[in-house]
Amino acid sequence: MDYWLAYFSTAILYIIPCIGLLSKKQLFKANKISFFLILGLLSHAYFAYLIIFNQGINLNFSNALLIIGLITVLIYTVLNLRGNYHRLEFLTLIPVIAIILFNPIIQNDHYITQYFSINALIHVLTALVGYSFFAFGAIFSIFLKFIESDLHEKNERSFFSSNLSILAMENQLFTIYWIGFILLSITMLSGSYFSEELFGAAFVLNHKFLLSLLAWLLYGGLLIGRAQFGWRGKKAINLSLSAFLILVLAYIGTKFILEIVLA
């Protein structure tokens, strides 16, 4: 009962702002949208708690996505406290709503609940927070891409807009990527240390690590290119989105195949 109440409450509280954004008339003011988002975050956190911490810590595929979605919405909420990004919540909420709606469908009831030590739990949470920053960075990159496209085409009725300049938004985007890159670096280093504890085997160069390493190199190259050569615009956005897709294949793709396809 609690599961379904939290499930529908979270989905509805996230859907309401999206409906308001799609309407030709402004249904909700910015403070009302923030109100729904905060309630949605609280409901989302409770929903995640119910299914992840029911017995030990169950971080299967669908639950990992649920945490990433929660942190992604939280990052958006903090970043947009001053309301500088108009309709960015639409891009942020749509994938999170999909994650929530599909949660009962892709839940693997036969997945064994995992019991982590404190050190291993810190490693996993660091990884999830890092992936969340990269996920929001990808969303923010798409947001920037729409705005830049509208500016080049001189579209006065653009759906997405911001009170800030393109340069200021790019600076914030790269701050997000720096945080994600640092967390990913910690995750990869600690992953080799906790490999036996987490996976019951010594560290090996598998496809997950190699894809993560490739994503790490692309993000590192992007950040160095930005710092040394001032990379910006489409080149930076396209490279960051490519790196994110590889990271998705490394973590989410691997869990999906192991827990859903091969289960």
Long-range contacts (C-beta under 8 A, 24 or more apart in sequence): 2-50, 3-47, 3-50, 3-51, 6-43, 6-46, 6-47, 6-50, 7-47, 7-100, 7-103, 7-104, 9-43, 9-47, 10-40, 10-43, 10-44, 10-47, 10-100, 11-97, 11-100, 11-101, 13-37, 13-39, 13-40, 13-43, 14-40, 14-44, 14-73, 14-93, 14-96, 14-97, 14-100, 15-93, 15-97, 17-89, 17-90, 17-93, 18-89, 18-90, 18-93, 18-94, 18-97, 21-87, 21-89, 21-90, 22-90, 30-83, 33-89, 34-77, 37-73, 37-77, 37-89, 38-77, 40-73, 41-70, 41-73, 41-74, 41-77, 44-69, 44-70, 44-73, 44-96, 44-100, 45-70, 47-100, 51-103, 51-107, 54-113, 55-113, 56-113, 56-114, 56-115, 57-113, 57-114, 57-115, 57-116, 57-121, 58-111, 58-113, 58-114, 59-114, 59-124, 60-107, 60-108, 60-111, 60-255, 60-259, 61-106, 61-108, 61-252, 61-255, 61-256, 61-259, 61-260, 62-99, 62-102, 62-103, 62-106, 62-107, 62-108, 63-107, 64-128, 64-252, 64-255, 65-99, 65-103, 65-252, 66-99, 66-100, 66-103, 67-128, 67-132, 68-99, 68-128, 68-131, 68-132, 68-135, 69-95, 69-96, 69-99, 69-100, 70-96, 71-128, 71-129, 71-132, 71-133, 72-96, 72-132, 72-135, 72-136, 72-139, 75-132, 75-133, 75-136, 75-176, 76-136, 76-139, 79-136, 79-172, 83-163, 84-162, 84-163, 84-164, 85-143, 85-162, 85-164, 86-160, 86-161, 86-162, 87-159, 87-160, 87-161, 88-139, 88-140, 88-143, 88-160, 91-139, 91-142, 91-143, 91-160, 92-136, 92-139, 95-139, 106-260, 108-259, 108-260, 108-263, 110-263, 111-259, 111-263, 116-198, 117-197, 119-194, 119-197, 120-194, 120-197, 120-198, 122-190, 123-187, 123-190, 123-191, 123-194, 123-198, 124-198, 126-183, 126-186, 126-187, 126-190, 127-183, 127-184, 127-187, 127-191, 127-251, 129-183, 130-180, 130-182, 130-183, 130-184, 130-186, 130-187, 131-180, 131-247, 131-251, 131-252, 133-176, 133-177, 133-179, 133-180, 133-183, 134-177, 134-180, 134-184, 134-219, 134-243, 134-244, 134-247, 135-244, 136-176, 137-173, 137-176, 137-177, 137-180, 137-240, 137-244, 138-240, 138-241, 138-244, 140-169, 140-172, 140-173, 140-176, 141-173, 141-237, 141-240, 141-241, 142-241, 144-169, 144-170, 144-173, 144-237, 145-234, 145-237, 148-233, 148-234, 167-232, 170-232, 170-236, 173-240, 174-223, 174-226, 177-219, 177-222, 177-223, 177-240, 178-223, 180-219, 181-216, 181-219, 181-220, 181-223, 184-212, 184-215, 184-216, 184-219, 184-247, 185-216, 188-212, 188-213, 188-216, 207-250, 207-254, 208-250, 208-251, 208-254, 209-250, 211-246, 211-247, 211-249, 211-250, 212-247, 212-250, 212-251, 214-246, 214-250, 215-243, 215-244, 215-246, 215-247, 215-250, 218-242, 218-243, 218-246, 219-243
